[in-house]
Amino acid sequence: MLQGGMVFILTVLGLFSVLGAGYLLFRRGWFWTWFKASFAMCLVVFTIVALFSLLDVFTYKQLMSEAPIASISVYEKKRQHFDVALIATGGEEQRFEIYGDQWQLDARLLTWVGPIAAMGKKPLYRLDRISGRYISLEQARNTEQSIYGLEQSYMIDVWKILQSMPSWIDANYGSAVYMPMKDGAVYSVYLTAKGMNVRPVNNIAKRLLGEDW
């Protein structure tokens, strides 16, 4: 499991850094005192980085095959102004004021690449943001936009770090999905290793997709 492997690696590195820093700081002797103290402080800093990286990894969820990761319900307030309810898997309902003709959901993915990918390890995902879209290009440029961040990183963003360095873990955006908004429409969002897809849940959403898509 990707999350388990990353947690294990960060935990081991953090414990090693703590033990190494303690050994160097409290070992008796005057020789190389400055060097040992400096190296010990570097280990302390590395431990802090590992801790915050570990906390960031816990904001991601394990991707399960053919399981919905979110449910989205749409309620119209007025023309091109909607109240959108998002319920992520295992989470509470969140509500957002979305302007436009369509809602859009973006997610981040952490996936194994190289030899480990062949072992069938499941990727991790994190819902990144929900926003509104206008069909008209002129409205998209000149009308009020609505973009909301969902899960956030604190201090350390593992996803951005992995993007900037070569590793066996690939950090990328899952393919964003968007669907038309109409009062009463309900959708389920699914995520696979290849990206996201949406399925209409009720008759309103099914009719809407049949008419416009």
Sequence and secondary structure as in RCSB ss.txt:
>XXXX:A:sequence
MLQGGMVFILTVLGLFSVLGAGYLLFRRGWFWTWFKASFAMCLVVFTIVALFSLLDVFTYKQLMSEAPIASISVY
EKKRQHFDVALIATGGEEQRFEIYGDQWQLDARLLTWVGPIAAMGKKPLYRLDRISGRYISLEQARNTEQSIYGL
EQSYMIDVWKILQSMPSWIDANYGSAVYMPMKDGAVYSVYLTAKGMNVRPVNNIAKRLLGEDW
>XXXX:A:secstr
 HHHHHHHHHHHHHHHHHHHHHHHHH   STTHHHHHHHHHHHHHHHHHHHHHHHHHTTSEE  TT EEEEEEEE
EEETTEEEEEEEETTS EEEEEEESSEEEEEEEEEEE GGGGGGT   EEEEEEEEEE SSHHHHHHS   EEE 
S   S  HHHHHHTS  SEEEEE   EEEE  TT EEEEEEETTEEEEEE SHHHHHHHHHH 
